[in-house]
Amino acid sequence: MTFYDDYFINNNKRRFHSYLSDIKKIFGGRVQKLSINAGFTCPNRDGTKGKGGCTFCLNEAFNPSYCRKYESITKQIEEGIKFHKWRYNKATKYIAYFQTYSNTYASIEYLERVYSEALSYPDVVGIVIGTRPDCIDTEKINLLKKISTSKYVSVEYGIETCYNDTLMRINRCHDFETSVNAVVQTAAAGINTAAHLIIGLPGDDKDRILNMAKVISKLPLKSIKLHQLQIFKGTAMGNEYLQNPLAFTLYTLNEYIEIVIDFIELLNPNIAIERISGEAPPRYLLNQGWGLIRSDEVLTLFEKRLKERNTYQGKKW
């Protein structure tokens, strides 16, 4: 029996390590994420490290309509359940996803209060916390470790790229070494640790993107999210694109799928893949992007192409 037969076919019948399959095994069925806006900001927005935020960032492009910071956590969860009922009516359990900006960038008292409010809602079985790797410390990790003894907890770090010159170019205001330290410390505490990566940032050509798979594979990550570069109106990157579009490589859908397949061939198969692309309303995009195609449709094309290429995650790992 080959490694592929044993790990993929017998476990989830897919050619990649599916985060969704892992979650179904943990909870015995479908679990729906509910986005939460708890009013956080970032250290490179409030002047602590910088101003203006990351050059690519436009949170409004990703926040669902029910996710409003002036509403309580409880109200956002209620609205989120209503929002998702029509599409995901099989879900009976929910994970509160603290998504907007850096969701560990506050006092320990505030963090404990908002996390506890979310977890006290019926059928909320855990939390996912999106944050920057420079917004974590021992005290916060200990809080999350405590919560994880009774509820599912995952920390999703915005790593974006493993190259310091690219991080500097996008005004990230931290280096890759900071990401490594955050991931290692969080995982060492027994907390599920995830990473968000952007494929196609300016300066990251195909060779660097594929090398990033090798670098990321060495980290103690439970899962990753991959997103294509999207350029939004009104952002610093949007202005840079208008001034010098040749400085950017915006992949077509087919090109992107090929690169992601090349990437996951090199990726540690123990790292689950949560998503391979992002989507945003076209009204926010400076370029046409891929039109109205949804992320689940991209995933279908991706899996079809994996089969056509007779390949799978970790084939070249």
HUCOR-V160330 format. One line per field, one symbol per residue. ss: DSSP state (2 for helix, 1 for strand, 0 for the rest). phi: phi as a letter, one per 20 degrees, with the letter a starting at -180 (. if undefined). burial: b if it has 9 or more other ideal C-beta (glycine too) atoms within 8 Angstrom, else e. A space follows every 10 residues. Layout:
# HUCOR-V160330
ss->???
phi->???
burial->???
This chain:
# HUCOR-V160330
ss->0022222220 0000000122 2222222000 1111110000 0000000000 0000000022 2000000000 0022222222 2222200000 0011111100 0000000222 2222222220 0001111111 1000000222 2222222200 0111111111 0002222220 0000022222 2222222200 0111111110 0000022222 2222220000 0011111100 0100022222 2220222000 0022222222 2222200000 0111100000 0222100000 0000222222 2222222200 0000000
phi->.fgfgffeff eclcebfefg ffffffdmrf cdedfcddmf ccfddenfda cnmffeebfg fdfffeecfe efgffffgff fffegfecfe fcccdedfdf mdeceaffff gffffffffe fgmedacdde befedcbfff fffffffffc cfccddefem bddfffgffe mfmbdfgffg ffffffffen egcccdcdeo fgoeffffff fffffffeee eebcddcffc ddfnefffff fffbfffddd ffgfffffff fgfffeegff efdebdbdcb ggfeefdfmd mefeffffff fffffgffel cafngdf
burial->eeebbbbbee eeeebbbbbe bbbbeebebb bbbbbbbbeb ebbbbeeeeb eebbbbebee bebeebbeee eebeebbebb bebbeeeeee bebbbbbbbb bbbbbeeeee bbebbebbbe beebbbbbbb bbbbbbeeeb bbbbbebbee bbbbbbbbbb bebeebbebb bbebebebbb bbbbbbbebe bbbbbbbbbb bbbbeeebbb ebbbbbbebe bbbbbbbbbb bbeebebbeb beeeeeebee bebeebbbbb bbbbbbbbbe bbbbbbbbeb ebebbeeeee eeeebeebbe bbbebbeeee ebbbeeb
